[in-house]
C-alpha cells in the first residue's frame, strides 16, 4: 500500500526530529548555534537529520565520558609508575644477588 510508505517516512521523520530535539537540548553548544540548527532542520533530508543526530550523539557521549576517561588515565599512569618502581627495585635486588655470586 502506498500509504504504508508515507507512514514509514512520517514515523522516521518524527523519530529523528525527537532525537535531534533531545540531543540539541542536552548539547553544550552555544544557544545561537542550536537556534541555527533548528532553523535548518526543515530544509534537511531524513538522511541529513540522521547524520546530524549521529554527530550530536557522539559529541554528547564524549562530553559525558570525558571525566571517566581522565580518571582511568590517571589510574593507568599510577599503575605504570608503580610497575616501574617495582621493576627498578627488582633490578637492584638482581644486581645485588649477582654481585654476591661473584
Phi, psi and omega in degrees: 000134180298328181294333178296319178295317178295319179297318178299316179297316179299316180295319178296315179297316179297317179301310182293323179296316179294318179298316178296321179299315180295314182294322177294319179296323183276349185289152177267012179294152175300151183304320181298323178292317179300315180298320179296320178294321179297321178295324181282338185308315181297340180272349184274147172282168177298323178298318177295319178298317180297318180294317177298319179297320178298316180295313180296322179294317179297318179296318179299312180297317179299315179296320182287333183259001182302317180294321179295317178301316180295320179299313180292326176299315179295319178297317179295321178296320179295317177298320179296319178296317179297319179296314180298319179295314179295322179295318179295321178296316178297322180296317178298316179298319179297316179298318178299318179294319178294317178298323181292332180281336185279000000 
